[in-house]
Amino acid sequence: MARILLIEDSPTDTAVLTQLLERNGHYVLASDNAEDGIEICRRERPDLVLMDIILPGMNGFQATRALSRDDDTRSIPVLIVSTKGMETDKAWGLRQGARDYIVKPPREDDLVARINALLEP
């Protein structure tokens, strides 16, 4: 079981992803904005972050960059989960420090496989 921080502003997406993650044995922490998500990440040290891009205030690209450049959080993998599905979005997300990028709505088996790959030692 991994501790996963979900940074997502849509209550519907938060509920759906939380159910999916819990059904697959994970514990979920959630934040509806990037600034609070970064603070939760620093404080709680989750095993993985699922990051939306379109967020109020700071966007997910900026938050991913902040987490990947912070000595305290850089080792925590970020998996972007976004409706932004263009190759340029994916490339930019990976350039900001994300370890993977998946387009919403993700298929459960695909998302779980990607999470498992990022959690392997």
Buried (B, 14 or more C-beta within 10 A) or exposed (E): EBEBBBBBBBEEBBEBBBEBBEEBEBEBBBBBBBBBBBEBBBEEEBBBBBBBBEBEEBBBBBBBBBBBEBEEBEEBBBBBBBEBEEEEBBEBBBEBBBBBBBBBEBEEEEBBEBBEEBEEE
